Amino acid sequence: MKVVTFKIDEALLERIDRLALQLGVPRSEIIREALLNFLNGGNVRVSRKNYIKIRHVILT
């Protein structure tokens, strides 16, 4: 498995950490699952900077 580094808003990271703590799983598992759920639903576009832009990721 590869390690990926990216920037994330502090408030979103806090939400991810709370959910990870609730579920008893690592933060990375929450992020992987959210990305997989999003990618399986489509609606991904690549910007001019060759970044993938994600419009909405819903964390429950």
PyMOL Python script that loads the backbone (N, CA, C, O; Angstrom):
from pymol import cmd

cmd.read_pdbstr("""\
ATOM      1  N   MET A   1       0.853  -1.173   0.000  1.00  0.00           N
ATOM      2  CA  MET A   1       0.000   0.000   0.000  1.00  0.00           C
ATOM      3  C   MET A   1       0.897   1.234   0.000  1.00  0.00           C
ATOM      4  O   MET A   1       1.925   1.255   0.676  1.00  0.00           O
ATOM      5  N   LYS A   2       0.511   2.258  -0.755  1.00  0.00           N
ATOM      6  CA  LYS A   2       1.269   3.511  -0.867  1.00  0.00           C
ATOM      7  C   LYS A   2       0.812   4.505   0.192  1.00  0.00           C
ATOM      8  O   LYS A   2      -0.331   4.461   0.648  1.00  0.00           O
ATOM      9  N   VAL A   3       1.710   5.398   0.576  1.00  0.00           N
ATOM     10  CA  VAL A   3       1.387   6.500   1.471  1.00  0.00           C
ATOM     11  C   VAL A   3       1.154   7.729   0.611  1.00  0.00           C
ATOM     12  O   VAL A   3       1.960   8.043  -0.265  1.00  0.00           O
ATOM     13  N   VAL A   4       0.043   8.432   0.862  1.00  0.00           N
ATOM     14  CA  VAL A   4      -0.315   9.630   0.110  1.00  0.00           C
ATOM     15  C   VAL A   4      -0.453  10.784   1.092  1.00  0.00           C
ATOM     16  O   VAL A   4      -1.070  10.640   2.147  1.00  0.00           O
ATOM     17  N   THR A   5       0.117  11.914   0.743  1.00  0.00           N
ATOM     18  CA  THR A   5       0.027  13.101   1.593  1.00  0.00           C
ATOM     19  C   THR A   5      -0.835  14.135   0.883  1.00  0.00           C
ATOM     20  O   THR A   5      -0.670  14.369  -0.314  1.00  0.00           O
ATOM     21  N   PHE A   6      -1.760  14.758   1.622  1.00  0.00           N
ATOM     22  CA  PHE A   6      -2.593  15.805   1.039  1.00  0.00           C
ATOM     23  C   PHE A   6      -2.998  16.781   2.124  1.00  0.00           C
ATOM     24  O   PHE A   6      -2.898  16.488   3.316  1.00  0.00           O
ATOM     25  N   LYS A   7      -3.458  17.946   1.695  1.00  0.00           N
ATOM     26  CA  LYS A   7      -3.908  18.977   2.629  1.00  0.00           C
ATOM     27  C   LYS A   7      -5.388  18.794   2.889  1.00  0.00           C
ATOM     28  O   LYS A   7      -6.150  18.417   1.999  1.00  0.00           O
ATOM     29  N   ILE A   8      -5.789  19.070   4.143  1.00  0.00           N
ATOM     30  CA  ILE A   8      -7.192  18.915   4.526  1.00  0.00           C
ATOM     31  C   ILE A   8      -7.535  19.991   5.554  1.00  0.00           C
ATOM     32  O   ILE A   8      -6.722  20.345   6.408  1.00  0.00           O
ATOM     33  N   ASP A   9      -8.733  20.488   5.450  1.00  0.00           N
ATOM     34  CA  ASP A   9      -9.210  21.490   6.390  1.00  0.00           C
ATOM     35  C   ASP A   9      -9.228  20.899   7.802  1.00  0.00           C
ATOM     36  O   ASP A   9      -9.594  19.739   7.994  1.00  0.00           O
ATOM     37  N   GLU A  10      -8.835  21.698   8.770  1.00  0.00           N
ATOM     38  CA  GLU A  10      -8.742  21.214  10.153  1.00  0.00           C
ATOM     39  C   GLU A  10     -10.081  20.718  10.695  1.00  0.00           C
ATOM     40  O   GLU A  10     -10.131  19.715  11.406  1.00  0.00           O
ATOM     41  N   ALA A  11     -11.160  21.417  10.363  1.00  0.00           N
ATOM     42  CA  ALA A  11     -12.488  21.000  10.844  1.00  0.00           C
ATOM     43  C   ALA A  11     -12.887  19.647  10.262  1.00  0.00           C
ATOM     44  O   ALA A  11     -13.478  18.821  10.958  1.00  0.00           O
ATOM     45  N   LEU A  12     -12.567  19.420   8.993  1.00  0.00           N
ATOM     46  CA  LEU A  12     -12.884  18.131   8.376  1.00  0.00           C
ATOM     47  C   LEU A  12     -12.054  17.018   9.008  1.00  0.00           C
ATOM     48  O   LEU A  12     -12.561  15.922   9.247  1.00  0.00           O
ATOM     49  N   LEU A  13     -10.794  17.295   9.274  1.00  0.00           N
ATOM     50  CA  LEU A  13      -9.944  16.294   9.912  1.00  0.00           C
ATOM     51  C   LEU A  13     -10.474  15.932  11.300  1.00  0.00           C
ATOM     52  O   LEU A  13     -10.434  14.769  11.699  1.00  0.00           O
ATOM     53  N   GLU A  14     -10.963  16.917  12.023  1.00  0.00           N
ATOM     54  CA  GLU A  14     -11.548  16.640  13.344  1.00  0.00           C
ATOM     55  C   GLU A  14     -12.770  15.732  13.218  1.00  0.00           C
ATOM     56  O   GLU A  14     -12.964  14.831  14.035  1.00  0.00           O
ATOM     57  N   ARG A  15     -13.591  15.967  12.197  1.00  0.00           N
ATOM     58  CA  ARG A  15     -14.769  15.105  11.972  1.00  0.00           C
ATOM     59  C   ARG A  15     -14.343  13.681  11.651  1.00  0.00           C
ATOM     60  O   ARG A  15     -14.929  12.719  12.147  1.00  0.00           O
ATOM     61  N   ILE A  16     -13.315  13.555  10.815  1.00  0.00           N
ATOM     62  CA  ILE A  16     -12.808  12.230  10.459  1.00  0.00           C
ATOM     63  C   ILE A  16     -12.269  11.529  11.697  1.00  0.00           C
ATOM     64  O   ILE A  16     -12.534  10.344  11.905  1.00  0.00           O
ATOM     65  N   ASP A  17     -11.520  12.246  12.515  1.00  0.00           N
ATOM     66  CA  ASP A  17     -10.949  11.655  13.728  1.00  0.00           C
ATOM     67  C   ASP A  17     -12.027  11.221  14.717  1.00  0.00           C
ATOM     68  O   ASP A  17     -11.903  10.175  15.354  1.00  0.00           O
ATOM     69  N   ARG A  18     -13.088  12.027  14.848  1.00  0.00           N
ATOM     70  CA  ARG A  18     -14.191  11.642  15.744  1.00  0.00           C
ATOM     71  C   ARG A  18     -14.865  10.366  15.263  1.00  0.00           C
ATOM     72  O   ARG A  18     -15.166   9.474  16.056  1.00  0.00           O
ATOM     73  N   LEU A  19     -15.100  10.289  13.956  1.00  0.00           N
ATOM     74  CA  LEU A  19     -15.734   9.092  13.404  1.00  0.00           C
ATOM     75  C   LEU A  19     -14.834   7.872  13.570  1.00  0.00           C
ATOM     76  O   LEU A  19     -15.304   6.792  13.926  1.00  0.00           O
ATOM     77  N   ALA A  20     -13.546   8.045  13.312  1.00  0.00           N
ATOM     78  CA  ALA A  20     -12.597   6.937  13.468  1.00  0.00           C
ATOM     79  C   ALA A  20     -12.596   6.439  14.912  1.00  0.00           C
ATOM     80  O   ALA A  20     -12.563   5.233  15.157  1.00  0.00           O
ATOM     81  N   LEU A  21     -12.630   7.358  15.853  1.00  0.00           N
ATOM     82  CA  LEU A  21     -12.655   6.989  17.267  1.00  0.00           C
ATOM     83  C   LEU A  21     -13.949   6.248  17.607  1.00  0.00           C
ATOM     84  O   LEU A  21     -13.921   5.243  18.316  1.00  0.00           O
ATOM     85  N   GLN A  22     -15.069   6.739  17.107  1.00  0.00           N
ATOM     86  CA  GLN A  22     -16.369   6.090  17.336  1.00  0.00           C
ATOM     87  C   GLN A  22     -16.376   4.661  16.818  1.00  0.00           C
ATOM     88  O   GLN A  22     -16.869   3.750  17.483  1.00  0.00           O
ATOM     89  N   LEU A  23     -15.825   4.471  15.625  1.00  0.00           N
ATOM     90  CA  LEU A  23     -15.855   3.157  14.989  1.00  0.00           C
ATOM     91  C   LEU A  23     -14.692   2.262  15.389  1.00  0.00           C
ATOM     92  O   LEU A  23     -14.700   1.062  15.114  1.00  0.00           O
ATOM     93  N   GLY A  24     -13.698   2.847  16.036  1.00  0.00           N
ATOM     94  CA  GLY A  24     -12.538   2.067  16.453  1.00  0.00           C
ATOM     95  C   GLY A  24     -11.655   1.630  15.293  1.00  0.00           C
ATOM     96  O   GLY A  24     -11.081   0.542  15.314  1.00  0.00           O
ATOM     97  N   VAL A  25     -11.552   2.493  14.277  1.00  0.00           N
ATOM     98  CA  VAL A  25     -10.716   2.193  13.111  1.00  0.00           C
ATOM     99  C   VAL A  25      -9.743   3.353  12.892  1.00  0.00           C
ATOM    100  O   VAL A  25      -9.971   4.454  13.393  1.00  0.00           O
ATOM    101  N   PRO A  26      -8.675   3.117  12.158  1.00  0.00           N
ATOM    102  CA  PRO A  26      -7.726   4.207  11.885  1.00  0.00           C
ATOM    103  C   PRO A  26      -8.333   5.278  10.972  1.00  0.00           C
ATOM    104  O   PRO A  26      -9.235   5.004  10.181  1.00  0.00           O
ATOM    105  N   ARG A  27      -7.824   6.477  11.100  1.00  0.00           N
ATOM    106  CA  ARG A  27      -8.238   7.599  10.260  1.00  0.00           C
ATOM    107  C   ARG A  27      -8.130   7.237   8.778  1.00  0.00           C
ATOM    108  O   ARG A  27      -9.017   7.563   7.989  1.00  0.00           O
ATOM    109  N   SER A  28      -7.052   6.569   8.408  1.00  0.00           N
ATOM    110  CA  SER A  28      -6.838   6.233   7.000  1.00  0.00           C
ATOM    111  C   SER A  28      -7.941   5.327   6.455  1.00  0.00           C
ATOM    112  O   SER A  28      -8.278   5.404   5.273  1.00  0.00           O
ATOM    113  N   GLU A  29      -8.498   4.480   7.299  1.00  0.00           N
ATOM    114  CA  GLU A  29      -9.591   3.602   6.852  1.00  0.00           C
ATOM    115  C   GLU A  29     -10.838   4.421   6.519  1.00  0.00           C
ATOM    116  O   GLU A  29     -11.524   4.136   5.537  1.00  0.00           O
ATOM    117  N   ILE A  30     -11.130   5.428   7.327  1.00  0.00           N
ATOM    118  CA  ILE A  30     -12.273   6.303   7.071  1.00  0.00           C
ATOM    119  C   ILE A  30     -12.090   7.015   5.732  1.00  0.00           C
ATOM    120  O   ILE A  30     -13.018   7.078   4.926  1.00  0.00           O
ATOM    121  N   ILE A  31     -10.905   7.545   5.502  1.00  0.00           N
ATOM    122  CA  ILE A  31     -10.626   8.276   4.266  1.00  0.00           C
ATOM    123  C   ILE A  31     -10.700   7.345   3.058  1.00  0.00           C
ATOM    124  O   ILE A  31     -11.273   7.707   2.030  1.00  0.00           O
ATOM    125  N   ARG A  32     -10.121   6.143   3.176  1.00  0.00           N
ATOM    126  CA  ARG A  32     -10.181   5.181   2.068  1.00  0.00           C
ATOM    127  C   ARG A  32     -11.617   4.838   1.718  1.00  0.00           C
ATOM    128  O   ARG A  32     -11.994   4.844   0.546  1.00  0.00           O
ATOM    129  N   GLU A  33     -12.422   4.537   2.738  1.00  0.00           N
ATOM    130  CA  GLU A  33     -13.821   4.168   2.508  1.00  0.00           C
ATOM    131  C   GLU A  33     -14.609   5.317   1.887  1.00  0.00           C
ATOM    132  O   GLU A  33     -15.414   5.099   0.981  1.00  0.00           O
ATOM    133  N   ALA A  34     -14.381   6.541   2.369  1.00  0.00           N
ATOM    134  CA  ALA A  34     -15.086   7.701   1.823  1.00  0.00           C
ATOM    135  C   ALA A  34     -14.724   7.904   0.356  1.00  0.00           C
ATOM    136  O   ALA A  34     -15.597   8.184  -0.465  1.00  0.00           O
ATOM    137  N   LEU A  35     -13.444   7.766   0.021  1.00  0.00           N
ATOM    138  CA  LEU A  35     -13.022   7.922  -1.369  1.00  0.00           C
ATOM    139  C   LEU A  35     -13.578   6.817  -2.258  1.00  0.00           C
ATOM    140  O   LEU A  35     -14.023   7.086  -3.374  1.00  0.00           O
ATOM    141  N   LEU A  36     -13.558   5.593  -1.780  1.00  0.00           N
ATOM    142  CA  LEU A  36     -14.127   4.487  -2.556  1.00  0.00           C
ATOM    143  C   LEU A  36     -15.618   4.686  -2.797  1.00  0.00           C
ATOM    144  O   LEU A  36     -16.105   4.484  -3.909  1.00  0.00           O
ATOM    145  N   ASN A  37     -16.334   5.080  -1.758  1.00  0.00           N
ATOM    146  CA  ASN A  37     -17.771   5.335  -1.908  1.00  0.00           C
ATOM    147  C   ASN A  37     -18.019   6.429  -2.927  1.00  0.00           C
ATOM    148  O   ASN A  37     -18.921   6.313  -3.757  1.00  0.00           O
ATOM    149  N   PHE A  38     -17.230   7.487  -2.873  1.00  0.00           N
ATOM    150  CA  PHE A  38     -17.385   8.580  -3.818  1.00  0.00           C
ATOM    151  C   PHE A  38     -17.055   8.134  -5.238  1.00  0.00           C
ATOM    152  O   PHE A  38     -17.816   8.401  -6.168  1.00  0.00           O
ATOM    153  N   LEU A  39     -15.933   7.462  -5.405  1.00  0.00           N
ATOM    154  CA  LEU A  39     -15.508   7.039  -6.739  1.00  0.00           C
ATOM    155  C   LEU A  39     -16.477   6.031  -7.348  1.00  0.00           C
ATOM    156  O   LEU A  39     -16.671   6.029  -8.564  1.00  0.00           O
ATOM    157  N   ASN A  40     -17.073   5.197  -6.554  1.00  0.00           N
ATOM    158  CA  ASN A  40     -18.056   4.236  -7.064  1.00  0.00           C
ATOM    159  C   ASN A  40     -19.334   4.924  -7.531  1.00  0.00           C
ATOM    160  O   ASN A  40     -20.089   4.374  -8.334  1.00  0.00           O
ATOM    161  N   GLY A  41     -19.570   6.133  -7.020  1.00  0.00           N
ATOM    162  CA  GLY A  41     -20.749   6.878  -7.428  1.00  0.00           C
ATOM    163  C   GLY A  41     -20.496   7.816  -8.592  1.00  0.00           C
ATOM    164  O   GLY A  41     -21.423   8.470  -9.068  1.00  0.00           O
ATOM    165  N   GLY A  42     -19.256   7.893  -9.061  1.00  0.00           N
ATOM    166  CA  GLY A  42     -18.920   8.765 -10.190  1.00  0.00           C
ATOM    167  C   GLY A  42     -18.737  10.208  -9.771  1.00  0.00           C
ATOM    168  O   GLY A  42     -18.436  10.499  -8.613  1.00  0.00           O
ATOM    169  N   ASN A  43     -18.924  11.122 -10.733  1.00  0.00           N
ATOM    170  CA  ASN A  43     -18.860  12.566 -10.510  1.00  0.00           C
ATOM    171  C   ASN A  43     -17.472  13.048 -10.105  1.00  0.00           C
ATOM    172  O   ASN A  43     -17.337  13.900  -9.226  1.00  0.00           O
ATOM    173  N   VAL A  44     -16.449  12.505 -10.742  1.00  0.00           N
ATOM    174  CA  VAL A  44     -15.073  12.940 -10.499  1.00  0.00           C
ATOM    175  C   VAL A  44     -14.598  13.649 -11.753  1.00  0.00           C
ATOM    176  O   VAL A  44     -14.817  13.161 -12.861  1.00  0.00           O
ATOM    177  N   ARG A  45     -13.946  14.802 -11.591  1.00  0.00           N
ATOM    178  CA  ARG A  45     -13.375  15.487 -12.747  1.00  0.00           C
ATOM    179  C   ARG A  45     -11.964  15.945 -12.412  1.00  0.00           C
ATOM    180  O   ARG A  45     -11.646  16.213 -11.253  1.00  0.00           O
ATOM    181  N   VAL A  46     -11.132  16.030 -13.421  1.00  0.00           N
ATOM    182  CA  VAL A  46      -9.740  16.435 -13.233  1.00  0.00           C
ATOM    183  C   VAL A  46      -9.615  17.892 -13.629  1.00  0.00           C
ATOM    184  O   VAL A  46     -10.085  18.288 -14.696  1.00  0.00           O
ATOM    185  N   SER A  47      -8.979  18.703 -12.772  1.00  0.00           N
ATOM    186  CA  SER A  47      -8.808  20.125 -13.060  1.00  0.00           C
ATOM    187  C   SER A  47      -7.610  20.339 -13.981  1.00  0.00           C
ATOM    188  O   SER A  47      -6.904  19.392 -14.329  1.00  0.00           O
ATOM    189  N   ARG A  48      -7.396  21.572 -14.364  1.00  0.00           N
ATOM    190  CA  ARG A  48      -6.257  21.917 -15.216  1.00  0.00           C
ATOM    191  C   ARG A  48      -4.926  21.650 -14.541  1.00  0.00           C
ATOM    192  O   ARG A  48      -3.916  21.501 -15.229  1.00  0.00           O
ATOM    193  N   LYS A  49      -4.890  21.584 -13.229  1.00  0.00           N
ATOM    194  CA  LYS A  49      -3.652  21.331 -12.486  1.00  0.00           C
ATOM    195  C   LYS A  49      -3.408  19.833 -12.301  1.00  0.00           C
ATOM    196  O   LYS A  49      -2.497  19.441 -11.571  1.00  0.00           O
ATOM    197  N   ASN A  50      -4.207  19.003 -12.947  1.00  0.00           N
ATOM    198  CA  ASN A  50      -4.103  17.549 -12.845  1.00  0.00           C
ATOM    199  C   ASN A  50      -4.396  17.021 -11.440  1.00  0.00           C
ATOM    200  O   ASN A  50      -3.872  15.981 -11.040  1.00  0.00           O
ATOM    201  N   TYR A  51      -5.226  17.736 -10.704  1.00  0.00           N
ATOM    202  CA  TYR A  51      -5.699  17.254  -9.419  1.00  0.00           C
ATOM    203  C   TYR A  51      -7.089  16.678  -9.624  1.00  0.00           C
ATOM    204  O   TYR A  51      -7.811  17.103 -10.526  1.00  0.00           O
ATOM    205  N   ILE A  52      -7.467  15.722  -8.802  1.00  0.00           N
ATOM    206  CA  ILE A  52      -8.844  15.246  -8.826  1.00  0.00           C
ATOM    207  C   ILE A  52      -9.644  16.151  -7.905  1.00  0.00           C
ATOM    208  O   ILE A  52      -9.284  16.330  -6.742  1.00  0.00           O
ATOM    209  N   LYS A  53     -10.724  16.721  -8.415  1.00  0.00           N
ATOM    210  CA  LYS A  53     -11.585  17.562  -7.602  1.00  0.00           C
ATOM    211  C   LYS A  53     -12.748  16.723  -7.111  1.00  0.00           C
ATOM    212  O   LYS A  53     -13.443  16.091  -7.907  1.00  0.00           O
ATOM    213  N   ILE A  54     -12.962  16.711  -5.824  1.00  0.00           N
ATOM    214  CA  ILE A  54     -14.065  15.991  -5.215  1.00  0.00           C
ATOM    215  C   ILE A  54     -15.031  17.014  -4.669  1.00  0.00           C
ATOM    216  O   ILE A  54     -14.666  17.851  -3.844  1.00  0.00           O
ATOM    217  N   ARG A  55     -16.267  16.947  -5.131  1.00  0.00           N
ATOM    218  CA  ARG A  55     -17.245  17.933  -4.725  1.00  0.00           C
ATOM    219  C   ARG A  55     -17.774  17.670  -3.315  1.00  0.00           C
ATOM    220  O   ARG A  55     -17.803  18.580  -2.487  1.00  0.00           O
ATOM    221  N   HIS A  56     -18.188  16.443  -3.040  1.00  0.00           N
ATOM    222  CA  HIS A  56     -18.781  16.145  -1.742  1.00  0.00           C
ATOM    223  C   HIS A  56     -18.325  14.765  -1.272  1.00  0.00           C
ATOM    224  O   HIS A  56     -18.381  13.788  -2.020  1.00  0.00           O
ATOM    225  N   VAL A  57     -17.883  14.704  -0.041  1.00  0.00           N
ATOM    226  CA  VAL A  57     -17.630  13.435   0.617  1.00  0.00           C
ATOM    227  C   VAL A  57     -18.446  13.472   1.891  1.00  0.00           C
ATOM    228  O   VAL A  57     -18.263  14.362   2.721  1.00  0.00           O
ATOM    229  N   ILE A  58     -19.334  12.527   2.053  1.00  0.00           N
ATOM    230  CA  ILE A  58     -20.229  12.527   3.209  1.00  0.00           C
ATOM    231  C   ILE A  58     -19.676  11.548   4.240  1.00  0.00           C
ATOM    232  O   ILE A  58     -19.526  10.355   3.975  1.00  0.00           O
ATOM    233  N   LEU A  59     -19.377  12.082   5.417  1.00  0.00           N
ATOM    234  CA  LEU A  59     -18.900  11.261   6.526  1.00  0.00           C
ATOM    235  C   LEU A  59     -20.007  11.206   7.560  1.00  0.00           C
ATOM    236  O   LEU A  59     -20.508  12.239   8.003  1.00  0.00           O
ATOM    237  N   THR A  60     -20.382  10.010   7.939  1.00  0.00           N
ATOM    238  CA  THR A  60     -21.454   9.888   8.934  1.00  0.00           C
ATOM    239  C   THR A  60     -20.907   9.380  10.231  1.00  0.00           C
ATOM    240  O   THR A  60     -21.656   9.211  11.193  1.00  0.00           O
TER     241      THR A  60
END
""", "prot")
cmd.dss("prot")
cmd.show_as("cartoon", "prot")
cmd.util.cbc("prot")
cmd.orient("prot")
